[in-house]
């Protein structure tokens, strides 16, 4: 008896721990959606500001609408197609049935990234413009096999003579299907439909590769927004959780209520559900039309089109830039986001077309070599005169023939000056990352370029070296750091980590360092004397841009004082506009006392990355070995 009690108590504890494991992250998101602070780890009081911002963000609302429409349409179409296919296979020969079932399992077993790349290439090859249609077709494609997988077991459990019996009793083939077969397999159909809806609503990888023209779902939006601190994601996630919870409640309550209704009531209920789904689709479509805006005849006459396609990094623009540009010029801006230069390059190679891109220096150099950019017409860019001195005559495009700087900065060391002696940081530079006094207290950026940059600079070499001996020495330097210092490798989460003082030292981009120093007064910034990476992201016009005139207008607009100020204040990265840079870093400026905001320009040991795909591949392979070593 005592043993049974102990077993019961142990089971309850295990159940409680399991529930905590699954639901604590959800509770965490809900709580921080009401946080007054931007921090994702420290509460700063109750506020609804992130919900207000979410509803005011047309891009976010549009993503929600697209997600619902795509999920509903993909569910309906894939459920019908999958059910009919499963019924047809059930009446086919065993050999054919086995072959089709194996083919049906391929999309399920295949890695999503492989399917995504395959669909990307397929749509490009047949010339379908990526957008709503390609996204819907892709979702139908990967949802249908799940429906078939859910319906087939129900069909196998049926009496094979059931349909024949219905036909013998006078039923037509359609009646036999709808009145006899379908009701018997309805649980499987419902299960398949629910799985299809969930898969479509949640999908990211395939959606990311097959969509375009500003059509994006919630998963893509959240991914691109999560590159920097944006608590609006918590607000959006909380609403999604609320809707799912309500859906589950209704799914359990409605069947109970239906049992108490008479046949007429059941029929009305089914009609109500159908009308409800139709209403959701109609409202969603109207929402998209509303968000899309109206074409402006004067913009078409002036530029040849009223739509600009912009491809930029996530969370890399001011809050008002796009809306203000649209209002001033009477146009529509379709904005898409990428998370790496390589991802952007891949989509361009697949045939995607954009009017303005914002790649990094070395990628611009590569695209220039590949003939993927068109020369800029400087007569259409009078605001080039506003460029800051630090971004003029950059080595990859000295005359700004192909590019106009957007943001710029450097890579340096952020450290807690209460726990780390500033004199030690200044004396040791990157070598402090191998100082065992700080073991377990450092963040290192998870990037082969930046990591090898600091190792090569610490050793006195160029970060663009192709010397195998120097690269090997840098690899051993990083290996020693990895094995002795227990570093934590991070990307953009370093911002919140350092703001909250989780570690004492981190290697970060100067723009991120600006945000960290603004939020945590215990942090300082140092650019090592050994030199660093002086980088810039710049606006370019692809060779296949459909609206180059409007692209020039946008680039010129971004260089204005108002747009540049909005950008730099919101993102925290250094403005390419000299007046904005001087004002924000001046005596009364927002970043007056922020030592990270103004990059070090003209220092002989600082370098710009050069494009070298072979070297990058070598460094990537070595970087994987560094992180794998223990």
N, C-alpha and C positions, 0 to 999 in steps of 0.2 A: 504493500500500500504506500509506504514511504517512498519507495523507488518510483512508483507511478506519479506521486505528487511532485517529486524532484524533476521527473521527466517532463511533466506538464508545465512546471515553472520555467524550466529551461527552454521549452518550446515557445512559451509566451515571450520570454526575453529575446529569443532569436527573432521572433516575428516582429517585436517592437523595434529591434535594431534594423531589421530589413526595411520596415516602414520608414524609419528615420533616414536610412541611406537613400531611399527612392524619393522621399518627399521633402527633405530638408532643403535641397537646392531650389525646389519650386517655391518653398516658403521664403527662401533667401531673396529670390527675384521679386516676389510680391512686396516684401518689406522695403527693399531698396528702390522700388518704383515710386515710393512716396518720400524719398530722401531729398532734402533741400539742397544737399551738396552734390557736386559732380562725382564725388568719390564713389567707387563701387565696393568699398570695404569699410568705410567709416560713416556712421549716421550723423547728419547735421541738422536734424529737425524735420518735422512733418511738412510736406509741401505737395501740391498738385501741379507744380510747374512743368514736370516732364510729360504729364498727360496733356496739358495745354499745348506744349511744343509739338507733341505727337500729332494732335488733331489739326494743328496749324501747318503741318508739313505735308504738302500736297503729294510729294514723292512717296512718303510713307503710306498715305491713305490709298494712293493709286496702286501700290504694291499689294495691299490688303485686298483690294477689289479684284486685281488680276489673279491673285491666289485663289480666291473663292470661285471665280468663273472657271478657271482652268481645272480646278479640282472637281467641280460639279459636272462640267462637260466631259472631262476624261473619265469620271466615274460612270456616268450614264452610258457613254459610247462603249467603253471597254467592258462594262457589265453585259450589255446586249451582245456585243461581238463575242466575248468570251463564253457566254452561256450558249449561244447558237453553235459556236465552234465545238464546245464540249459535247453538246447533244449530237451534232453531226458525227463526231469521232466515235461516240458510243455505238453508232449504228454501222461503223466502218469495219473493214477487215482488221484482224489483230496486227498484222505486219505494218499496215499503214498507220494504225493507231499508235503503235509503239514508236515508230519513226517520228510522227508529229509530236508526241509527248516529249521525246528527247529534245527535239528542236525547241519546243515550248519552254523547256527547262533552261535553255542556254541564257536568255536574258536575266533569269533569276540567279544563276550561278556565276555569270560573267561579272568581273569587277566593273563597278559603275563608271570608272574613269575610261575604261576601254570602250564601253558602250557610248559614252559621251563623245569621245574623240571620233568614233566611227560615224555617229549621227552628224557631227559637225562637218566632217569631210563629205558625207553623203549629200547633205543639204547644199553645200557649196558646189559640189560637182553637178547637181541638176539645176542649179541656178535659182533656188528658192530663197527669197529674201528673209533673213532670220528675224523673227518677231513672234507675234501671237500665234500664227499658224504653226510654225515650226515647234514652238513650245508645246502647243496642244497635241500635235502629232506625236512628239516624243513621249509625252505623258501617257497617251493612249497605248503606245507601243509597249512601255514597260509595265503598265497596269493590267493589260489584257491577260498575260500569262498567269498572274495571281488569281484572276477570276476563274480561269480554266482549271487551275490547280485546286480551287475551292469547290467548284461545281462537280468535277469529275467523280470524286468519291461518292457523292450522293446519287449520281446516275448509275454507278456500278452496283449500288445497293437496291436499285429498283428491279422489279420483275421485268425481264426483257420482253414479255408478252403483253405488257400493260398498254402500250400504244396500239398494238394490233387489236386488242380487245375493244378499245374505244372506237377504232375504225369499223370493226365488225358490228358494233351497236349503232352505227349510223353517223358517227362524228366525222367531220371533215378533217383533213390533216392539220389545218390551223387550229381547229377546236381541240384536237387530240393534244396538240402542243401546249396551247394556252390553258385548257381546262383540266388536263390530266397530268401531263409531264411537269410543267412549270410549278404548279402548286406542291407537287411532291418534293421538288428539289429547291423550294424557296429558301429554306435555311442556308443552303450552300450559296445561293445567289446573293442573299443579304450579306453573308460573311465575306464573299468576294468583293461586293460593292464597298463594304466598310474598309477592307484592306486597300482597295484601289484608291479610295478617297484619302486615306491616311498616307499612302505612298506618294500621291500627287501633292498633297498639302505640304508634306515635309521635305520633298526632294530638293536637293541643292546642286549636286555635282553635274548631273545631266542637264538640269535647267540652266546652269551657269554657262555651259558651252553652246547650247542650241538657241538661246534667246538673243534678242537684239532690238534695236529701234526703241529703246527705253522701256520695253516690256520686261518686268522683273517681278518675281514672287517674294514672299516674306523672307524665305531662306537666303536668297541672294542679297536682299536689302540688309538683313541683320549681319551677314558676313562682311559686307563692305563697310557697314557702320561701326562694327566692332574693332576696326583697326585703331581707333582712338576712343577715349572715354566718351560715351554717349548714353546717359541713363534713360533716354527715350526708348531704348531697346527693352529695358525692364518694363516700362509702361505698356509697350506693345505686347510683350510676352505675357504680362498679367492679364490683359484683355483676351488673348488667345486661350489662356488657361481657363478663364471664366467661361468663355463660350463653349469650350470642350466639356467643362463640368456640367453646364446647363444641358448640353446635348446628351450626355450620359444619363442625367436625371430624367430627361424626357424619354429617352430610349427605354428606360426601365418602367416609367410611370404609364406611358401611353398604352402598352400592351395590357396592363391591368385594367385601365379604363375601358379599353375596347371590349374586353370580356364581358363587361356589364351592359354593353349597348346591344341593341337589336340589330338585325341585318341592315336596316335602313341607315342606322347610325354608323355602322361600319363603312358602308358605301360612301357616306358623307365624309367620314374621316379620311378615306383614301383620296377623295377628290380634294379635300383640304390640304393634304400633304403635297399632292401634285401641284395645286395652285400655289402653295407656299414656295416650292422649289422654283417654279416658273417665275414667281415674283422676285425671288432672290436674284435670278439670272438677269431679269429685266432691269431691276434696280442697279445691279452691278454694271451692266452695259451702259445705262444712263450715267452712272458715276464716272466711268471711263470717258464718255463723251464730254461730260462736264469738266473733267480735269484736263482734257485735251486742249481746250481753248478754241478760239475761232481763228481762221486764217485771215491774214490782213492783206488786202489787195495791194496797198502801197508797198509793203515789204516784198511781195512777189515781183512787182514792177521794178523795184530798185535792185534787188539781189538775185532775182530769178527763182527764189524760194523763200518761204516764211519759216523754214525749219532748220535748226542747227543741231548737228549730232556731236556731242562732246563726250570724250572718253578720258576719264580722270581717275586719280587715286580716290579711295573712299575717305570721307570726312576730311576733304582737302580744300574746301571752299567756304567762304563766308556765308552767313545765314541768309543774306539778302541779295547776293551777287546775281544769281540766276533770275530771280523774280524782278529785280530792278532792270536787268538787261532786257527781259521780255517786255516789260511795260514801256521802256523808253523807245525800243525799236519795233514794237508791235510784232514780235516773232515768238515762235515756240522753240524752246531748247529741250532736246532729248538728251538726258545725261545717263551714261553708263559708267560703271566703275571696274577697275582692275586692281589686283593685289600685288602684282609684280610686273616688272618690265617684260619678262619672258612670256607671261600670260598674254599681255597686250600684243606682243610680237606674233605669237601663235595665232591669235584671232585675226590679225591683219593678213597673215600668210594664207589663212583659210578663205580670204576674200571679203571679210567684213569691211564696211566702208564707214568712215567717220570724217567730220569736217575739221575738228581740232583734237589733238592728243596732247598729253602732258607727260612725256617720258623723261627719264634721267639722262644725264650727259653721255655716258658710254653707249646707251641704246640709241641716242640721236646719232652718234657717230656711225653706228652699225647701219641704221636706216638710211643715212646719207650714202654710204657705200653701196647699199643694195638698190638705190634709186627709188626708195619708197616715200620720199618727201619731195614737195615742190618748193621752189624758191619763193621767198616772200616778196611782195611788192611794197617797198618801203614808203612809196608815196601814199599808200593807204594806211600807214602806221605812223602818224605824226607824233604819237606819244612815246616813240622810241627815245626821244630826247629826255624822258623822265627816268630812264634806267639808272640804277645805282652804279657807282663807279666799280664796285666789286664784281659786278656781273657783266662788265663790258670786256670785249676782246677775249672771251674764254677760248681755250685752245681747241676745243672740238668744233667751234663755229665762230672764228674770230671776228667776222664782219656781220654776225647775226643774219646771214644769208638765208638760213633755213629755220632758225629758232629764236624765240623771245623768252628770256628767263621769267619764271613764274614765282618760284621760291628758291632760296639758296641757303647754304649753311655749311657746317663742318661736323666732324665727329670728335667727341671729347669725353672726358671723365666727369661724371657727377658723383659727389661724395658728401657724406655727412661730416661737416667740419667739427662737430662735437665729439665724434668718435675716431676721426682720422685727421692727423696733423696736416694742415695745408702745406707746411714746409716739406713733408715727406712726399706728398703728391707731386709737388712742383719739382722736387729733386729726382724722383724715380720715374715719373711719367708712366708709361705703359708697364714698366717693370713692377709697379705696385700690384699688378694683377698676379704676380708670382711671389709677393711678400707674404710669407706664412703667418704673419701677425694678423692677417685679415682672412684667414682660411674660413670658408663657409659663409662669407659675408659679401660676396660679389655676384653681380649679374654680368653676363657677357651676351652681346647681341648674337643671336643665332643666324649668322650670315657668313658664308665663306669669304666673301670679299672684305667685309669689315674686320673679321677676325684675323685674316692673314695680313690685312693692312696694318693692324696694331703690332703684330708680331714682327713684320718686316721693318716697320719704323723703329721698333724697340732695338732691332739689331743693326740699324743704320742703313738699311737698304731701301730702294725704291719700291713702292707698293705695286708698280707695274712691271717689276722685274720678270724676265723669262729665264734667268739663270737657275739651272736645276739645283745647284749646290745651295744657293740662297733660299730657294723654296723649301728644300729639305731641312735646312736649319730653322726656318720659320715653323715648319711642321713640328719639329722636335721641341721648339719653344712652346707651342700651343699644347703639345702632348704633356709637357712638364706642368704647365698651368692646370690642365685638366686633372692630372693625377695627384697633384699636391694641394690644390686650392678648393676642390669640391665646388666649382662654379655652377650657378644655375643659368641655363641657356634660355633666353627669352626673346620675344619680339616686342610687339607694342604693349604687352602687359607690364613691361618695365616701368611705364609711366606711373601707373597706379601703385606698383610695388615700391618705388622710390618716394612717391608722395606720402605713403604711409610708413616709410622708414623700415621696410621689411629687410633691406640690406643696407650696407654702408657705402658700397662702391658699385658703379655701373658704367659701362661704356654705352653712350647713347648719341643720337643725332641732336644737334644743337637746338632744333625746334622743339623736340620733346623735352630737352633739358630746360628750355624756357618755361614750359608748362610746369615742370617739376619744381623749379625754383620759385615760381609764383605761388604754388600751393603749399610748399614746405620751406619755411625760412631757415631750417637747419641744413639745407643743401647748398652746395657751391659747385662751380663748374670750372674745369681746367682743360685747356688745349695743350697737350704735351709739346715740349720743345723739340722733340724728335720729328715733329711734323705730323700731319693728319690728312684726311680726305676732305678736300674742299669740293663740295658737290653742288649741283644745281639741277632743278627740274624745270623744263622749258616747254612753251607752247609751240607746236608745229602743225603744219597742214599736210596731211598725207597726199601722195600723188593721185590717189583715186577719190579725193574729196568731191562730193557732189555740189557743194555750195561754198567755193573758196572766197567769194566776195563777202558773204556774211561771216565766214571764218576770220577774215581780216578785221572786220568790224568788232567781233568779239575779242580778239587779241588786243586790239587797240583800246577797247573798253576796260579790259582787266588792268591795263597800265595806268588808268586814271587814278587820281588821288582817292576818290570815294570807294571805288571797287578794291583797290589795293589795301586801303585802310580796313575795310570790312574783312577782307581775307586774312590779313596779318593779325588783327585783333582777335579773331575767332579761332584761328588755327594755331597761332603762336610761332609760326615759322617766319623767317626774315623776309621782308618785302623786297621786291626788285625795284620798287619805286623809291627814288632817293629822298623825296620829300617825306614820304610816309616813314621810311627808315629813320630819318633824322628826328621826326616828331615823336615817334614811339620810344626812341632811345634817348631823347633829350631830357633836359633837367626835370620837366614836368610830365614826361611821357609815361605811358602805361608800363614800359619796360626800362624805365630810367635806371634802376638799380639792379637790373637783371644782366649778369655778366655773360649769359649764354646767347642773348638775342642777336648781338652784332658779331658776325663771323670775323675771323682773322683773315684779312685780305693782304696780299702782297708778300706773305712770308715765304721765303725761298724753299723751305723744306715741305711745304704743303703741296699736294698734288691733286690732279683730277684723274679719275679712273679712265683708262683707255679701253676701247673695245678689243677684246681678245677671247673669242669663244673657246679656243683650245686651252688657254690658260685657265679660264673659268671652270671648264670641265675638270681639269687637273686639281684645282683648288677644292672643288666640290667633293671630289672623291677623297681627298686627304682630310677634309673637314668631317666627313662621315666617320672616318677612322679615328679622328681625335675624340669625337663624342662617344664613340663605341668603346673606347679604351677605359679600363678601370684598374 
